[in-house]
């Protein structure tokens, strides 16, 4: 299991937001502060609402001071059942947003009735938290996503600026924050008039425009040499030429035979001399000769 798979929805969203503010080089400085926990932009990376709800249902439910560990399976099951009902309501073409919204309303009403919350003034019992978790997540995550997929212009022009003013209330010269907005919300954010006006204004300056796109698309500059902070690697072990070693030993053995006129013992003497020259044992030289695998006649 990968490390990312062990993170719950909150952990993955927080990691997503951390990556949103990670790159502060290239002259951008501190990016604007944003909501620390909002999975809307995280789940909007999916192609359709059907896929986004499936991703939401598959995330692990994390414990909190309200939700005890033994109640996590109940909350996860309630979320999966809710997601299954919403995805079924989307229909075969997965675009019946009105039916999906009605299913959300019915689910929230039944969950509130089951939890004993009729007028909204009653206290919520601990055993009712697993049932209410999908309700809370629907209201703060799924409903805004439904608007984003059903009417993107309405979402980026009206809904998103109301909930995330730091990302959408931009000035025409605020190109540093524009990079963060495009990186978080992708190019759908250009449907917002303020973001579009800032984008058009930055396009007048080619250098600033290139930096904005580079930050938004996580481009990296090409750098020669080693990466900063990389450790020294061990030098590669020089490969021994066994064939050349064997040829040198046999050549020296021939010379010894001519000098001494004795055919016996010449190879052993040549091996000992080669071992002393290389600072190795005679057995190591013999192993090199055996690895060469060629007969003396070919030398």
C-alpha positions as CSV (number, residue, x, y, z in Angstrom):
1,X,0.0,0.0,0.0
2,X,1.3,3.4,-1.0
3,X,1.7,6.1,1.7
4,X,-0.9,8.3,0.0
5,X,-3.5,5.5,0.2
6,X,-3.2,5.5,4.0
7,X,-4.3,9.1,4.2
8,X,-7.9,10.0,4.6
9,X,-9.8,12.6,2.7
10,X,-8.7,15.4,5.1
11,X,-5.1,14.3,4.9
12,X,-5.1,14.2,1.1
13,X,-6.8,17.6,0.9
14,X,-4.3,19.1,3.3
15,X,-1.5,17.7,1.2
16,X,-3.1,19.1,-1.9
17,X,-3.3,22.5,-0.3
18,X,0.4,22.3,0.9
19,X,1.5,21.6,-2.7
20,X,-0.6,24.7,-3.7
21,X,1.7,26.8,-1.5
22,X,4.9,24.8,-1.9
23,X,6.8,26.6,-4.6
24,X,7.7,30.1,-3.4
25,X,10.7,30.6,-5.6
26,X,10.8,32.4,-9.0
27,X,10.0,35.7,-7.3
28,X,6.4,34.8,-6.3
29,X,7.0,35.0,-2.5
30,X,4.3,34.1,-0.1
31,X,1.2,32.9,-1.8
32,X,-2.2,34.0,-0.4
33,X,-3.7,32.2,2.6
34,X,-6.5,29.9,1.8
35,X,-9.0,27.7,3.6
36,X,-7.0,25.0,5.3
37,X,-9.6,22.3,4.7
38,X,-11.8,22.5,1.6
39,X,-12.0,19.4,-0.6
40,X,-13.9,21.1,-3.4
41,X,-10.9,22.0,-5.5
42,X,-9.3,18.6,-4.6
43,X,-12.3,16.6,-5.9
44,X,-12.9,18.9,-8.9
45,X,-9.8,17.3,-10.5
46,X,-12.2,14.5,-11.6
47,X,-13.7,14.5,-15.0
48,X,-17.3,14.3,-13.9
49,X,-19.5,14.6,-10.8
50,X,-20.0,10.9,-11.0
51,X,-16.3,10.3,-10.7
52,X,-15.9,12.9,-8.0
53,X,-18.6,11.3,-5.8
54,X,-17.0,7.9,-6.3
55,X,-13.6,9.4,-5.2
56,X,-15.3,11.0,-2.2
57,X,-16.9,7.7,-1.2
58,X,-13.7,5.8,-1.5
59,X,-11.7,8.0,0.9
60,X,-11.0,6.8,4.4
61,X,-13.0,8.4,7.2
62,X,-10.7,9.9,9.8
63,X,-11.4,10.0,13.6
64,X,-11.9,13.3,15.3
65,X,-12.8,14.5,18.8
66,X,-16.4,13.8,17.8
67,X,-16.0,10.5,16.0
68,X,-14.6,7.6,17.9
69,X,-12.6,4.9,16.3
70,X,-15.2,2.2,16.7
71,X,-17.7,4.3,14.8
72,X,-15.5,4.9,11.7
73,X,-16.9,1.8,9.8
74,X,-20.4,3.1,10.4
75,X,-19.6,6.5,9.0
76,X,-17.8,5.0,6.0
77,X,-20.8,2.7,5.2
78,X,-23.2,5.7,5.5
79,X,-21.0,7.7,3.1
80,X,-20.8,4.8,0.6
81,X,-24.6,4.3,0.7
82,X,-25.2,8.0,0.2
83,X,-22.7,8.1,-2.7
84,X,-24.3,5.1,-4.3
85,X,-27.7,6.8,-4.2
86,X,-26.4,10.0,-5.7
87,X,-24.5,8.3,-8.5
88,X,-27.6,6.2,-9.3
89,X,-29.7,9.3,-9.5
90,X,-27.3,10.9,-12.1
91,X,-28.7,8.4,-14.7
92,X,-27.1,6.5,-17.5
93,X,-25.6,9.7,-19.1
94,X,-24.4,10.9,-15.6
95,X,-25.8,14.4,-16.1
96,X,-29.2,14.4,-14.4
97,X,-28.1,17.0,-11.8
98,X,-31.6,17.9,-10.7
99,X,-32.3,14.3,-9.7
100,X,-29.0,14.1,-7.9
101,X,-29.8,17.3,-6.0
102,X,-33.2,15.9,-5.0
103,X,-31.5,12.7,-3.8
104,X,-29.2,14.8,-1.6
105,X,-32.1,16.6,-0.1
106,X,-34.0,13.4,0.7
107,X,-30.9,11.8,2.2
108,X,-30.2,14.8,4.4
109,X,-33.8,14.9,5.6
110,X,-33.8,11.2,6.4
111,X,-30.5,11.4,8.2
112,X,-31.6,14.4,10.3
113,X,-34.8,12.6,11.2
114,X,-32.8,9.5,12.2
115,X,-30.5,11.5,14.3
116,X,-33.4,13.2,16.0
117,X,-32.7,16.7,14.6
118,X,-36.2,18.0,13.6
119,X,-36.1,21.7,14.4
120,X,-32.3,22.0,14.5
121,X,-32.3,23.0,18.2
122,X,-31.9,19.5,19.6
123,X,-28.6,18.2,20.8
124,X,-26.8,15.7,18.6
125,X,-26.1,12.4,20.4
126,X,-22.7,10.7,19.9
127,X,-24.2,7.6,18.3
128,X,-25.7,9.9,15.6
129,X,-22.4,11.3,14.3
130,X,-21.8,8.5,11.7
131,X,-25.2,9.2,10.1
132,X,-24.6,13.0,10.0
133,X,-21.1,12.9,8.6
134,X,-22.4,12.4,5.0
135,X,-24.9,15.3,5.6
136,X,-22.1,17.7,6.6
137,X,-19.9,16.7,3.7
138,X,-22.8,17.0,1.2
139,X,-23.5,20.6,2.4
140,X,-19.9,21.8,2.4
141,X,-18.5,19.7,-0.5
142,X,-20.9,17.9,-2.8
143,X,-23.4,20.7,-3.3
144,X,-20.7,23.2,-4.5
145,X,-19.3,20.5,-6.8
146,X,-22.7,19.9,-8.3
147,X,-23.0,23.6,-9.1
148,X,-19.4,23.5,-10.6
149,X,-20.3,20.6,-12.9
150,X,-23.8,21.7,-13.8
151,X,-23.0,25.4,-14.4
152,X,-19.2,26.2,-14.3
153,X,-19.7,29.9,-15.1
154,X,-22.1,30.3,-12.1
155,X,-19.7,28.4,-9.8
156,X,-16.6,30.4,-10.7
157,X,-18.4,33.7,-10.9
158,X,-20.7,33.6,-7.9
159,X,-20.2,30.5,-5.6
160,X,-16.4,30.2,-5.5
161,X,-15.7,34.0,-4.8
162,X,-18.2,33.9,-1.9
163,X,-16.5,30.9,-0.2
164,X,-12.9,31.6,-1.4
165,X,-12.4,35.3,-1.7
166,X,-8.7,35.1,-1.4
167,X,-8.4,33.1,-4.6
168,X,-10.9,35.1,-6.8
169,X,-11.0,38.7,-5.6
170,X,-7.9,39.8,-7.6
171,X,-6.8,43.1,-8.8
172,X,-5.6,43.6,-12.4
173,X,-2.0,43.9,-11.2
174,X,-2.1,41.0,-8.7
175,X,-0.4,38.5,-10.9
176,X,1.4,36.7,-8.0
177,X,-1.9,35.5,-6.5
178,X,-3.2,34.7,-10.0
179,X,-0.5,31.9,-10.3
180,X,-1.8,30.3,-7.1
181,X,-5.4,30.6,-8.3
182,X,-4.7,28.9,-11.6
183,X,-2.7,26.2,-9.9
184,X,-5.5,25.4,-7.5
185,X,-8.6,25.8,-9.7
186,X,-7.0,25.2,-13.1
187,X,-8.1,27.2,-16.1
188,X,-11.8,27.0,-15.2
189,X,-11.0,29.9,-12.9
190,X,-10.7,32.2,-16.0
191,X,-14.5,32.1,-16.1
192,X,-14.4,34.5,-13.2
193,X,-14.3,38.2,-14.4
194,X,-11.7,39.3,-11.9
195,X,-9.4,36.4,-12.6
196,X,-9.8,36.9,-16.4
197,X,-9.0,40.6,-16.1
198,X,-5.8,39.8,-14.2
199,X,-4.9,37.1,-16.7
200,X,-5.3,39.5,-19.6
201,X,-3.3,42.2,-17.8
202,X,-0.5,39.9,-17.1
203,X,-0.4,38.8,-20.7
204,X,0.8,42.3,-21.7
205,X,4.1,41.5,-19.9
206,X,5.7,38.4,-21.6
207,X,8.1,37.7,-18.8
208,X,5.5,37.9,-16.0
209,X,3.1,35.9,-18.1
210,X,5.7,33.1,-18.6
211,X,6.3,33.0,-14.8
212,X,2.6,32.8,-14.0
213,X,2.1,29.9,-16.4
214,X,5.2,28.2,-15.1
215,X,4.0,28.4,-11.5
216,X,0.4,27.4,-12.4
217,X,1.6,24.4,-14.5
218,X,4.5,23.5,-12.1
219,X,7.1,23.9,-14.8
220,X,10.7,23.6,-13.8
221,X,13.7,25.4,-15.1
222,X,16.4,23.3,-16.7
223,X,19.5,23.2,-14.5
224,X,23.0,21.9,-15.6
225,X,24.9,19.7,-13.2
226,X,23.8,17.9,-10.2
227,X,20.6,18.6,-8.3
228,X,20.9,20.9,-5.3
229,X,21.5,19.0,-2.1
230,X,22.3,15.7,-3.9
231,X,24.8,13.5,-2.0
232,X,28.1,12.3,-3.3
233,X,27.9,8.8,-4.8
234,X,30.4,6.1,-4.4
235,X,32.9,5.9,-7.3
236,X,32.2,3.0,-9.6
237,X,34.4,0.0,-9.1
238,X,36.9,-0.3,-12.0
239,X,36.2,-3.4,-14.0
240,X,39.2,-5.8,-14.2
241,X,40.2,-7.0,-17.6
242,X,40.6,-10.7,-16.9
243,X,41.6,-11.5,-20.5
244,X,44.5,-9.0,-20.4
245,X,45.7,-10.3,-17.0
246,X,45.7,-13.9,-18.3
247,X,47.7,-12.9,-21.4
248,X,50.3,-11.0,-19.3
249,X,50.7,-14.1,-17.0
250,X,51.2,-16.5,-19.9
251,X,53.6,-14.1,-21.7
252,X,55.7,-13.8,-18.5
253,X,55.6,-17.7,-18.1
254,X,57.0,-18.0,-21.7
255,X,59.8,-15.6,-20.8
256,X,60.6,-17.6,-17.6
257,X,60.7,-20.9,-19.6
258,X,63.2,-19.4,-22.0
259,X,65.4,-18.0,-19.2
260,X,65.5,-21.2,-17.0
261,X,65.0,-23.8,-19.8
262,X,62.6,-25.6,-17.4
263,X,59.0,-26.0,-18.6
264,X,57.7,-26.8,-15.1
265,X,56.9,-24.1,-12.5
266,X,56.9,-21.2,-15.0
267,X,53.2,-20.4,-14.7
268,X,53.2,-20.5,-10.9
269,X,56.2,-18.2,-10.8
270,X,54.5,-15.8,-13.2
271,X,51.3,-15.8,-11.1
272,X,53.2,-15.0,-8.0
273,X,55.0,-12.1,-9.7
274,X,51.7,-10.7,-11.0
275,X,50.1,-11.0,-7.6
276,X,53.0,-9.1,-6.0
277,X,52.7,-6.4,-8.7
278,X,49.0,-6.0,-8.2
279,X,49.1,-6.3,-4.4
280,X,46.8,-9.3,-4.5
281,X,47.0,-13.0,-3.5
282,X,48.0,-15.6,-6.1
283,X,44.6,-17.2,-5.8
284,X,42.9,-13.9,-6.9
285,X,45.1,-13.9,-10.0
286,X,44.2,-17.5,-10.8
287,X,40.5,-16.7,-10.4
288,X,40.9,-13.8,-12.9
289,X,42.6,-16.2,-15.4
290,X,39.8,-18.8,-15.0
291,X,37.2,-16.1,-15.7
292,X,38.9,-15.1,-18.9
293,X,37.9,-18.6,-20.3
294,X,40.3,-18.6,-23.3
295,X,43.0,-21.2,-23.9
296,X,46.7,-20.3,-23.9
297,X,47.0,-20.9,-27.7
298,X,44.7,-17.9,-28.4
299,X,46.9,-15.5,-26.4
